[in-house]
Amino acid sequence: MAIALGTETMELRLATASGYTARTILSTPAWDASSSEIPIIDISLIFSDSLAARQTVARKFHSAARHSGFFYIRNHGIPSEVTEEAYAACLDFFRQDMDLKKESLHNGYCAPDTERINADEGIDICESYDITYDPRIDSTIANLATIPKEASQYFLPGAHPWEHTENLPYFKAAIVRYFQACLVLARAMTRSFALSLDLAEDFFDSKVQYPAASFSLKYYPPIPAAGRASNPRDPNARQSIGSHTDWQLFTILWQDNNGGLQVLSPEGQWINAPPMEGTLVVNVADYMQRMTNDRYISAVHRVRNLSDRERVSIPFFWGFGLHQSCDVLESCLEEGEKKKYEAIKCVDWLRLRTSYMIDLKNDKER
């Protein structure tokens, strides 16, 4: 879509694994997404015994991933009591005194006003608690001793990240229960994405046997009135979390009822992805875009909590094991089309992706 003559725009820098890029952003206010902009997909059939039924869902994944990179899923198989218990556990943790939370600074906790995911948009107004994949809670792993060293070397040892949370007796149980549910869902969705790319349904199974997966429990206080300028270059403007793309295959997001998630459309328009009861939000991430030769879109998104209430979200980041690698898929190339990217190990991809994000921050500070 061409930008109408006279429409105000601004440039926004973004960090990628190959350097910096800029997007032209429309200055028009964000609007609530229509079903054509962020579709709602009933995924109950991904658990069907019928391949034809599962392919029906895969075709919807394909359409959404090509057009917007974001979609809602419903009938996903995770009971509401599981997400509600995880939500309550998040509130219990984040509502503690700061001194108690800071005991977990080296164990997954990130204090407020300490991160800036996009250097053009100021320091993020959020707290987070990161929890990474632990094979001990993965029901598909029958014997830890059988995990190859090339995979296990990337797992965190010991009691991490539950140290210093003993005062919250239900915290670990609630978060682990939801993490386990997300593992089941993400593996099923990975098979759907394989079908969506005209691959065998089990094409990626071995790559997610020991996945790079994590929660980032997010707590967003309201953005202060003085920080609500719509132009991110305004020195007083603040974001709950700045504009970015996710890094791996895809992300599954639970969000509370307070809203704030915004997605950048291909035309450069910010659109709201408001909470919808019984749904989760899914977005394609950078590694998926890379291996599809840019067929699938890793969409830019941000959070602006303008609700005057605390906001909680739980993104589940999902990717191939860090010991794995992937090239551009042949099924994503037209006859005579060249690959835009070389094969790369997932751990090397992660290092590249984070290094440019850090450089962008440093560049802003000089």
C-alpha positions as CSV (number, residue, x, y, z in Angstrom):
1,M,0.0,0.0,0.0
2,A,1.4,3.4,-1.0
3,I,1.6,6.1,1.7
4,A,-0.8,8.8,1.0
5,L,0.6,12.2,0.0
6,G,0.9,14.5,3.0
7,T,0.8,11.7,5.6
8,E,3.3,12.3,8.4
9,T,5.9,9.6,8.9
10,M,9.0,8.9,11.0
11,E,12.0,6.6,10.8
12,L,12.5,3.9,13.4
13,R,15.8,1.9,13.6
14,L,15.8,-1.7,14.4
15,A,18.6,-4.2,15.3
16,T,18.8,-7.4,13.2
17,A,21.3,-10.2,12.9
18,S,22.9,-8.6,9.9
19,G,23.1,-5.0,11.1
20,Y,20.6,-2.2,11.5
21,T,17.6,-1.5,9.4
22,A,15.0,1.3,9.4
23,R,11.3,1.2,9.0
24,T,9.1,4.1,7.9
25,I,6.3,4.5,10.5
26,L,3.0,6.3,9.9
27,S,2.2,8.9,12.6
28,T,-1.5,8.1,12.6
29,P,-2.8,6.8,15.9
30,A,-2.9,3.0,16.5
31,W,-6.2,1.3,15.8
32,D,-7.6,-2.1,16.9
33,A,-6.7,-4.8,14.5
34,S,-9.4,-6.2,12.2
35,S,-9.6,-10.0,11.6
36,S,-7.9,-9.5,8.3
37,E,-5.0,-7.8,9.9
38,I,-4.5,-10.2,12.8
39,P,-6.7,-13.3,12.1
40,I,-8.2,-15.6,14.7
41,I,-7.4,-19.3,14.1
42,D,-9.2,-22.2,15.7
43,I,-6.4,-24.7,16.1
44,S,-8.4,-27.6,17.7
45,L,-7.8,-29.7,14.5
46,I,-4.0,-29.8,15.0
47,F,-4.7,-32.6,17.5
48,S,-6.9,-34.5,15.1
49,D,-6.1,-38.0,13.9
50,S,-6.9,-36.8,10.4
51,L,-4.0,-35.4,8.3
52,A,-6.4,-33.5,6.1
53,A,-7.9,-31.8,9.2
54,R,-4.4,-30.9,10.4
55,Q,-3.5,-29.5,7.0
56,T,-6.6,-27.2,7.2
57,V,-5.0,-25.5,10.2
58,A,-1.6,-25.4,8.5
59,R,-3.0,-23.5,5.5
60,K,-4.3,-20.9,7.9
61,F,-0.9,-20.6,9.5
62,H,0.6,-20.2,6.1
63,S,-1.7,-17.3,5.2
64,A,-1.3,-15.5,8.5
65,A,2.5,-15.9,8.5
66,R,2.8,-14.5,5.0
67,H,0.5,-11.6,5.4
68,S,1.1,-10.2,9.0
69,G,3.2,-12.6,11.0
70,F,0.7,-12.3,13.9
71,F,-2.4,-14.3,14.7
72,Y,-4.6,-15.3,17.6
73,I,-5.2,-19.0,18.4
74,R,-8.2,-20.4,20.2
75,N,-9.1,-23.9,21.3
76,H,-5.4,-24.4,21.9
77,G,-5.8,-27.1,24.6
78,I,-4.4,-25.2,27.5
79,P,-7.0,-25.0,30.3
80,S,-7.8,-21.5,31.6
81,E,-7.0,-22.5,35.1
82,V,-3.4,-23.2,34.1
83,T,-2.9,-19.7,32.7
84,E,-4.8,-18.1,35.6
85,E,-2.6,-19.8,38.1
86,A,0.5,-18.7,36.2
87,Y,-0.9,-15.1,36.1
88,A,-1.5,-15.2,39.9
89,A,2.0,-16.5,40.4
90,C,3.4,-13.6,38.4
91,L,1.5,-11.1,40.5
92,D,2.7,-12.7,43.7
93,F,6.3,-12.4,42.5
94,F,6.2,-8.9,41.0
95,R,4.2,-7.3,43.9
96,Q,7.0,-8.2,46.4
97,D,9.3,-5.6,47.9
98,M,12.1,-4.7,45.5
99,D,14.7,-6.0,48.0
100,L,13.2,-9.5,47.8
101,K,13.0,-9.4,44.0
102,K,16.6,-8.2,43.8
103,E,17.8,-11.4,45.4
104,S,17.0,-13.0,42.1
105,L,19.0,-10.6,40.0
106,H,21.4,-13.3,39.0
107,N,18.7,-15.9,38.7
108,G,16.4,-14.6,36.0
109,Y,15.1,-11.3,37.4
110,C,15.5,-8.0,35.6
111,A,14.7,-4.8,37.5
112,P,12.7,-1.9,36.1
113,D,14.5,0.9,34.1
114,T,17.5,-1.3,33.3
115,E,16.8,-2.5,29.7
116,R,16.4,-0.7,26.4
117,I,15.4,-3.1,23.6
118,N,15.3,-0.3,21.1
119,A,17.7,2.6,21.5
120,D,15.5,5.1,19.6
121,E,12.7,4.7,22.2
122,G,14.2,5.2,25.6
123,I,14.5,2.8,28.6
124,D,11.7,0.2,28.9
125,I,9.3,0.5,31.8
126,C,9.0,-3.1,32.7
127,E,10.3,-5.9,35.0
128,S,10.9,-9.4,33.8
129,Y,11.7,-12.8,35.2
130,D,13.2,-15.3,32.7
131,I,12.8,-19.0,32.9
132,T,14.6,-21.3,30.4
133,Y,14.0,-24.8,29.3
134,D,14.8,-27.5,31.8
135,P,14.7,-31.1,30.5
136,R,13.7,-32.3,34.0
137,I,10.2,-30.9,33.4
138,D,9.9,-32.2,29.8
139,S,7.6,-35.2,29.8
140,T,9.1,-36.4,26.5
141,I,12.5,-36.9,28.1
142,A,12.5,-40.3,29.8
143,N,16.2,-40.4,30.8
144,L,18.3,-37.3,31.3
145,A,21.4,-39.4,30.8
146,T,20.5,-40.0,27.1
147,I,20.6,-36.3,26.2
148,P,23.7,-35.7,24.0
149,K,26.3,-33.4,25.4
150,E,26.1,-31.2,22.3
151,A,22.5,-30.3,23.5
152,S,22.9,-30.5,27.3
153,Q,25.8,-28.0,27.3
154,Y,23.3,-25.2,26.8
155,F,21.0,-26.1,29.7
156,L,21.3,-24.2,33.0
157,P,22.3,-26.3,36.0
158,G,21.0,-26.8,39.5
159,A,18.0,-25.1,41.0
160,H,18.0,-22.1,38.6
161,P,15.7,-20.2,38.4
162,W,13.8,-21.2,41.5
163,E,16.3,-20.0,44.1
164,H,15.0,-17.1,46.2
165,T,11.4,-17.9,45.4
166,E,10.8,-20.4,48.3
167,N,8.8,-17.7,50.0
168,L,6.2,-18.1,47.2
169,P,5.1,-21.7,47.7
170,Y,2.9,-21.9,44.6
171,F,5.2,-19.9,42.2
172,K,7.3,-22.8,40.9
173,A,4.4,-25.3,40.6
174,A,2.2,-22.8,38.6
175,I,4.9,-21.6,36.3
176,V,6.2,-25.2,35.6
177,R,2.6,-26.4,34.9
178,Y,2.1,-23.7,32.3
179,F,5.6,-24.2,30.8
180,Q,4.8,-27.9,30.3
181,A,1.6,-27.1,28.6
182,C,3.4,-24.7,26.3
183,L,5.9,-27.4,25.3
184,V,3.1,-29.7,24.2
185,L,1.4,-26.9,22.2
186,A,4.6,-25.6,20.7
187,R,5.7,-29.0,19.4
188,A,2.2,-29.5,17.8
189,M,2.4,-26.1,16.2
190,T,5.9,-26.8,14.9
191,R,4.4,-29.7,13.0
192,S,1.7,-27.4,11.7
193,F,4.3,-25.0,10.5
194,A,6.1,-27.8,8.7
195,L,2.9,-28.7,6.9
196,S,2.4,-25.1,6.1
197,L,5.7,-25.1,4.2
198,D,4.9,-28.2,2.2
199,L,7.3,-30.3,4.4
200,A,6.7,-33.7,6.1
201,E,4.9,-33.1,9.3
202,D,7.8,-34.4,11.4
203,F,10.4,-32.5,9.4
204,F,11.4,-30.4,12.4
205,D,10.8,-32.9,15.2
206,S,14.5,-33.7,15.9
207,K,15.3,-30.0,16.0
208,V,12.9,-29.3,18.8
209,Q,13.6,-32.5,20.8
210,Y,15.8,-30.4,23.1
211,P,14.5,-26.9,22.3
212,A,15.7,-23.4,23.0
213,A,12.6,-22.4,24.9
214,S,11.9,-19.9,27.6
215,F,9.4,-17.8,29.5
216,S,9.9,-14.1,30.1
217,L,7.4,-13.2,32.8
218,K,6.6,-9.5,32.1
219,Y,5.3,-6.9,34.5
220,Y,4.4,-3.5,33.1
221,P,3.4,-0.5,35.3
222,P,1.4,2.1,33.5
223,I,3.4,4.6,31.4
224,P,3.4,7.9,33.3
225,A,1.4,10.7,31.7
226,A,4.5,12.7,30.9
227,G,5.9,9.7,28.9
228,R,3.0,9.1,26.6
229,A,4.1,11.2,23.7
230,S,3.3,9.4,20.4
231,N,6.6,10.3,18.8
232,P,9.3,7.9,20.2
233,R,12.0,10.5,19.4
234,D,10.4,12.8,22.0
235,P,12.9,12.9,24.8
236,N,10.1,12.3,27.3
237,A,8.5,9.4,25.4
238,R,8.5,6.0,27.1
239,Q,7.6,2.5,26.1
240,S,6.6,-0.4,28.2
241,I,8.9,-2.4,25.9
242,G,10.4,-0.9,22.7
243,S,9.9,-1.9,19.1
244,H,11.5,-5.2,18.2
245,T,11.2,-8.5,16.5
246,D,11.6,-11.9,18.3
247,W,14.6,-14.0,17.5
248,Q,13.7,-17.7,17.1
249,L,10.9,-19.7,15.4
250,F,7.7,-18.3,17.0
251,T,6.4,-16.9,20.2
252,I,3.2,-17.9,22.1
253,L,1.9,-15.0,24.2
254,W,-0.6,-15.0,27.1
255,Q,-1.7,-11.5,28.0
256,D,-4.0,-10.1,30.7
257,N,-7.1,-8.0,30.0
258,N,-5.3,-4.6,30.2
259,G,-4.0,-4.4,26.6
260,G,-1.0,-2.6,25.3
261,L,0.4,-4.9,22.6
262,Q,0.9,-3.2,19.3
263,V,2.0,-4.7,16.0
264,L,3.5,-2.8,13.0
265,S,1.7,-3.6,9.8
266,P,3.5,-4.1,6.5
267,E,2.3,-0.6,5.6
268,G,3.9,1.0,8.7
269,Q,0.8,1.4,10.7
270,W,0.7,0.5,14.4
271,I,-2.3,-1.7,15.2
272,N,-3.5,-2.8,18.6
273,A,-3.7,-6.6,19.4
274,P,-6.2,-6.4,22.2
275,P,-6.8,-9.2,24.6
276,M,-9.4,-11.7,23.5
277,E,-10.8,-14.2,26.0
278,G,-9.7,-17.7,25.6
279,T,-7.0,-16.9,23.0
280,L,-3.2,-16.8,22.9
281,V,-1.3,-14.6,20.5
282,V,1.3,-16.1,18.2
283,N,4.0,-14.3,16.2
284,V,6.5,-15.5,13.7
285,A,10.1,-14.8,14.7
286,D,13.3,-14.0,12.9
287,Y,14.7,-17.5,12.4
288,M,11.5,-18.6,10.8
289,Q,11.6,-15.6,8.5
290,R,15.2,-16.4,7.6
291,M,14.7,-20.1,6.8
292,T,11.6,-19.3,4.7
293,N,13.7,-16.8,2.6
294,D,11.5,-14.0,3.9
295,R,8.2,-15.8,2.9
296,Y,7.0,-15.6,6.5
297,I,7.1,-12.2,8.3
298,S,8.7,-11.6,11.6
299,A,6.7,-8.5,12.5
300,V,7.8,-5.6,14.6
301,H,5.9,-5.1,17.8
302,R,6.0,-3.2,21.1
303,V,4.0,-2.7,24.3
304,R,2.5,0.6,25.5
305,N,0.6,0.1,28.8
306,L,-1.8,3.1,28.7
307,S,-4.4,1.4,30.9
308,D,-3.5,3.1,34.2
309,R,-3.3,-0.4,35.6
310,E,-0.5,-2.9,36.0
311,R,-0.1,-5.3,33.1
312,V,1.2,-8.8,33.0
313,S,2.1,-11.0,30.0
314,I,3.9,-14.3,29.6
315,P,5.6,-14.8,26.2
316,F,6.9,-18.3,25.5
317,F,9.8,-18.1,23.1
318,W,10.3,-21.2,21.0
319,G,13.1,-22.3,18.8
320,F,15.3,-25.1,17.6
321,G,17.9,-26.5,20.1
322,L,21.0,-24.2,20.2
323,H,23.1,-27.1,18.9
324,Q,20.9,-27.4,15.7
325,S,21.2,-25.5,12.5
326,C,19.0,-24.7,9.5
327,D,19.4,-23.5,6.0
328,V,16.9,-21.8,3.8
329,L,14.2,-24.4,3.0
330,E,14.1,-25.7,-0.6
331,S,10.3,-25.6,-0.4
332,C,10.5,-21.8,0.0
333,L,12.4,-21.2,-3.2
334,E,10.8,-20.7,-6.6
335,E,12.6,-22.2,-9.6
336,G,15.8,-20.2,-10.2
337,E,15.4,-18.2,-6.9
338,K,18.5,-17.8,-4.8
339,K,18.8,-18.2,-1.1
340,K,19.1,-14.9,0.7
341,Y,20.8,-16.5,3.7
342,E,23.5,-19.1,4.5
343,A,23.0,-22.0,6.9
344,I,23.8,-21.0,10.4
345,K,23.9,-22.8,13.8
346,C,21.2,-21.6,16.2
347,V,23.7,-20.7,18.9
348,D,25.6,-18.6,16.4
349,W,22.4,-16.9,15.2
350,L,21.5,-16.1,18.8
351,R,25.0,-14.5,19.4
352,L,24.7,-12.5,16.2
353,R,21.2,-11.3,17.0
354,T,22.1,-10.2,20.5
355,S,25.4,-8.6,19.5
356,Y,23.7,-6.1,17.1
357,M,21.1,-5.3,19.7
358,I,23.8,-4.4,22.2
359,D,25.7,-2.4,19.6
360,L,22.6,-0.4,18.8
361,K,22.3,0.4,22.5
362,N,25.9,1.5,22.8
363,D,25.7,3.5,19.6
364,K,22.8,5.5,21.1
365,E,24.8,6.1,24.3
366,R,27.9,7.5,22.7
